[in-house]
C-alpha cells in the first residue's frame, strides 16, 4: 500500500533530523533536486511557470484514476530540491488529500526559518499552484 501524505511528511522530518547543520540540510535538498527527472523542453512553457518564484519553476500536472500527479523542473538547484519534496509528498494522491494537506513538515524541518524571504515566498507559490491544480481536478471530476 502506498504511503499517505502524513507518512511521507514524517519520512522527511526523520531524514532532516539526522542532519546537524543547515549546510548539510541544503546539500540534502540539492541532492533531492538532482534526482528529480528533468522536464522535457516542450513542457517548459510560459503557462506552466509558477508565478511568485524568483527562480524559474515549471510545474506540470496530470490526473489519472482519481489521483493527481506532478512533474516539475527549475533553473535553481535548491528550488528544484524544494519542489521535488513537494512532489514526493503530494503527487499520486487524490485532489481532496492534496487540498487538505497541511504540509506541516515544511515548518517542522525549519524551512521557513532558514530560507531567504524570496525563496520562502516561492515555496508558498509552489504549494498554492499544486493545490490549485488539485482543486481544478476536483471541480472537473466531481
C-alpha positions as YAML, in Angstrom:
chain: A
units: angstrom
residues:
- id: 1
  name: UNK
  ca: [0.00, 0.00, 0.00]
- id: 2
  name: UNK
  ca: [1.16, 3.49, -0.83]
- id: 3
  name: UNK
  ca: [2.10, 5.83, 1.98]
- id: 4
  name: UNK
  ca: [-0.29, 8.62, 2.85]
- id: 5
  name: UNK
  ca: [0.76, 12.27, 2.89]
- id: 6
  name: UNK
  ca: [1.44, 12.34, 6.65]
- id: 7
  name: UNK
  ca: [3.69, 9.27, 6.43]
- id: 8
  name: UNK
  ca: [5.73, 10.84, 3.64]
- id: 9
  name: UNK
  ca: [6.00, 14.08, 5.61]
- id: 10
  name: UNK
  ca: [7.19, 12.08, 8.65]
- id: 11
  name: UNK
  ca: [9.87, 10.44, 6.49]
- id: 12
  name: UNK
  ca: [11.19, 13.88, 5.54]
- id: 13
  name: UNK
  ca: [11.13, 15.08, 9.15]
- id: 14
  name: UNK
  ca: [13.08, 11.99, 10.18]
- id: 15
  name: UNK
  ca: [15.61, 12.38, 7.35]
- id: 16
  name: UNK
  ca: [16.23, 16.01, 8.28]
- id: 17
  name: UNK
  ca: [16.61, 15.12, 11.97]
- id: 18
  name: UNK
  ca: [19.81, 13.23, 11.13]
- id: 19
  name: UNK
  ca: [21.39, 16.32, 9.57]
- id: 20
  name: UNK
  ca: [23.15, 18.54, 12.09]
- id: 21
  name: UNK
  ca: [23.82, 21.76, 10.23]
- id: 22
  name: UNK
  ca: [21.90, 23.82, 7.71]
- id: 23
  name: UNK
  ca: [24.74, 23.34, 5.28]
- id: 24
  name: UNK
  ca: [24.07, 19.58, 5.42]
- id: 25
  name: UNK
  ca: [20.33, 20.18, 5.05]
- id: 26
  name: UNK
  ca: [20.85, 22.37, 1.98]
- id: 27
  name: UNK
  ca: [23.14, 19.71, 0.49]
- id: 28
  name: UNK
  ca: [20.42, 17.11, 1.07]
- id: 29
  name: UNK
  ca: [17.80, 19.33, -0.60]
- id: 30
  name: UNK
  ca: [20.13, 19.88, -3.58]
- id: 31
  name: UNK
  ca: [20.68, 16.09, -3.83]
- id: 32
  name: UNK
  ca: [16.90, 15.60, -3.93]
- id: 33
  name: UNK
  ca: [16.75, 18.14, -6.74]
- id: 34
  name: UNK
  ca: [19.42, 16.31, -8.70]
- id: 35
  name: UNK
  ca: [17.30, 13.13, -8.54]
- id: 36
  name: UNK
  ca: [14.21, 14.88, -9.93]
- id: 37
  name: UNK
  ca: [13.81, 13.93, -13.59]
- id: 38
  name: UNK
  ca: [14.18, 16.95, -15.87]
- id: 39
  name: UNK
  ca: [11.12, 18.11, -17.75]
- id: 40
  name: UNK
  ca: [11.20, 17.85, -21.48]
- id: 41
  name: UNK
  ca: [11.76, 21.19, -23.19]
- id: 42
  name: UNK
  ca: [8.24, 21.10, -24.66]
- id: 43
  name: UNK
  ca: [6.85, 21.18, -21.08]
- id: 44
  name: UNK
  ca: [8.81, 24.31, -20.16]
- id: 45
  name: UNK
  ca: [6.19, 26.75, -21.37]
- id: 46
  name: UNK
  ca: [5.21, 30.15, -20.02]
- id: 47
  name: UNK
  ca: [1.80, 28.91, -18.82]
- id: 48
  name: UNK
  ca: [3.49, 26.26, -16.67]
- id: 49
  name: UNK
  ca: [5.77, 28.71, -14.85]
- id: 50
  name: UNK
  ca: [4.89, 29.29, -11.22]
- id: 51
  name: UNK
  ca: [4.23, 32.95, -10.57]
- id: 52
  name: UNK
  ca: [5.84, 34.34, -7.43]
- id: 53
  name: UNK
  ca: [9.09, 32.42, -7.63]
- id: 54
  name: UNK
  ca: [12.35, 34.30, -8.01]
- id: 55
  name: UNK
  ca: [13.78, 31.31, -9.86]
- id: 56
  name: UNK
  ca: [12.05, 29.79, -12.84]
- id: 57
  name: UNK
  ca: [9.91, 26.80, -11.86]
- id: 58
  name: UNK
  ca: [7.77, 24.84, -14.28]
- id: 59
  name: UNK
  ca: [5.01, 22.63, -12.89]
- id: 60
  name: UNK
  ca: [3.07, 20.08, -14.91]
- id: 61
  name: UNK
  ca: [0.08, 18.22, -13.52]
- id: 62
  name: UNK
  ca: [-1.99, 15.30, -14.73]
- id: 63
  name: UNK
  ca: [-4.98, 13.37, -13.47]
- id: 64
  name: UNK
  ca: [-5.38, 9.60, -13.70]
- id: 65
  name: UNK
  ca: [-7.55, 7.08, -11.83]
- id: 66
  name: UNK
  ca: [-8.68, 9.69, -9.30]
- id: 67
  name: UNK
  ca: [-5.12, 10.80, -8.49]
- id: 68
  name: UNK
  ca: [-3.17, 13.94, -9.29]
- id: 69
  name: UNK
  ca: [0.43, 13.61, -10.49]
- id: 70
  name: UNK
  ca: [3.05, 16.32, -10.70]
- id: 71
  name: UNK
  ca: [6.29, 16.83, -12.60]
- id: 72
  name: UNK
  ca: [8.46, 19.91, -12.27]
- id: 73
  name: UNK
  ca: [11.79, 21.46, -13.02]
- id: 74
  name: UNK
  ca: [13.68, 24.59, -12.03]
- id: 75
  name: UNK
  ca: [16.75, 26.51, -13.09]
- id: 76
  name: UNK
  ca: [17.94, 26.68, -9.45]
- id: 77
  name: UNK
  ca: [19.11, 23.51, -7.67]
- id: 78
  name: UNK
  ca: [17.82, 24.44, -4.20]
- id: 79
  name: UNK
  ca: [14.40, 25.24, -5.68]
- id: 80
  name: UNK
  ca: [14.45, 22.01, -7.68]
- id: 81
  name: UNK
  ca: [15.07, 20.21, -4.38]
- id: 82
  name: UNK
  ca: [12.18, 22.01, -2.70]
- id: 83
  name: UNK
  ca: [9.74, 21.18, -5.49]
- id: 84
  name: UNK
  ca: [10.97, 17.58, -5.51]
- id: 85
  name: UNK
  ca: [10.00, 17.30, -1.83]
- id: 86
  name: UNK
  ca: [6.54, 18.72, -2.56]
- id: 87
  name: UNK
  ca: [6.13, 16.28, -5.44]
- id: 88
  name: UNK
  ca: [7.20, 13.37, -3.21]
- id: 89
  name: UNK
  ca: [4.58, 14.38, -0.64]
- id: 90
  name: UNK
  ca: [1.65, 15.36, -2.88]
- id: 91
  name: UNK
  ca: [1.93, 13.50, -6.20]
- id: 92
  name: UNK
  ca: [-0.15, 10.35, -6.53]
- id: 93
  name: UNK
  ca: [-2.88, 11.43, -4.13]
- id: 94
  name: UNK
  ca: [-6.49, 12.44, -4.59]
- id: 95
  name: UNK
  ca: [-7.42, 16.08, -5.09]
- id: 96
  name: UNK
  ca: [-9.09, 16.09, -1.67]
- id: 97
  name: UNK
  ca: [-5.96, 14.77, 0.05]
- id: 98
  name: UNK
  ca: [-3.79, 17.38, -1.66]
- id: 99
  name: UNK
  ca: [-6.17, 20.24, -0.90]
- id: 100
  name: UNK
  ca: [-6.41, 19.14, 2.74]
- id: 101
  name: UNK
  ca: [-2.66, 18.61, 3.25]
- id: 102
  name: UNK
  ca: [-1.33, 20.94, 5.94]
- id: 103
  name: UNK
  ca: [2.28, 20.31, 4.90]
- id: 104
  name: UNK
  ca: [3.47, 20.84, 8.47]
- id: 105
  name: UNK
  ca: [6.74, 19.13, 7.60]
- id: 106
  name: UNK
  ca: [7.95, 22.34, 5.92]
- id: 107
  name: UNK
  ca: [7.93, 24.22, 9.22]
- id: 108
  name: UNK
  ca: [8.99, 21.21, 11.27]
- id: 109
  name: UNK
  ca: [12.20, 20.79, 9.29]
- id: 110
  name: UNK
  ca: [12.84, 24.53, 9.64]
- id: 111
  name: UNK
  ca: [12.47, 25.57, 6.03]
- id: 112
  name: UNK
  ca: [10.56, 28.81, 6.66]
- id: 113
  name: UNK
  ca: [13.14, 29.95, 9.20]
- id: 114
  name: UNK
  ca: [16.15, 29.16, 7.02]
- id: 115
  name: UNK
  ca: [15.03, 30.20, 3.57]
- id: 116
  name: UNK
  ca: [15.52, 33.70, 2.27]
- id: 117
  name: UNK
  ca: [12.24, 35.63, 2.08]
- id: 118
  name: UNK
  ca: [12.11, 35.34, -1.70]
- id: 119
  name: UNK
  ca: [12.61, 31.54, -1.55]
- id: 120
  name: UNK
  ca: [10.00, 31.24, 1.19]
- id: 121
  name: UNK
  ca: [7.54, 33.18, -0.97]
- id: 122
  name: UNK
  ca: [8.41, 30.91, -3.88]
- id: 123
  name: UNK
  ca: [7.80, 27.82, -1.76]
- id: 124
  name: UNK
  ca: [4.35, 29.15, -0.83]
- id: 125
  name: UNK
  ca: [3.66, 29.85, -4.52]
- id: 126
  name: UNK
  ca: [4.61, 26.26, -5.42]
- id: 127
  name: UNK
  ca: [2.29, 24.85, -2.75]
- id: 128
  name: UNK
  ca: [-0.53, 27.16, -3.85]
- id: 129
  name: UNK
  ca: [-0.17, 26.15, -7.50]
- id: 130
  name: UNK
  ca: [-0.19, 22.43, -6.64]
- id: 131
  name: UNK
  ca: [-3.31, 22.87, -4.51]
- id: 132
  name: UNK
  ca: [-4.93, 24.99, -7.25]
- id: 133
  name: UNK
  ca: [-4.36, 22.18, -9.76]
- id: 134
  name: UNK
  ca: [-5.88, 19.68, -7.30]
- id: 135
  name: UNK
  ca: [-8.89, 21.95, -6.80]
- id: 136
  name: UNK
  ca: [-9.37, 22.26, -10.56]
- id: 137
  name: UNK
  ca: [-9.28, 18.46, -10.98]
- id: 138
  name: UNK
  ca: [-11.73, 18.07, -8.10]
- id: 139
  name: UNK
  ca: [-14.17, 20.50, -9.74]
- id: 140
  name: UNK
  ca: [-13.95, 18.75, -13.11]
- id: 141
  name: UNK
  ca: [-14.20, 15.20, -11.73]
- id: 142
  name: UNK
  ca: [-16.94, 15.53, -9.10]
...
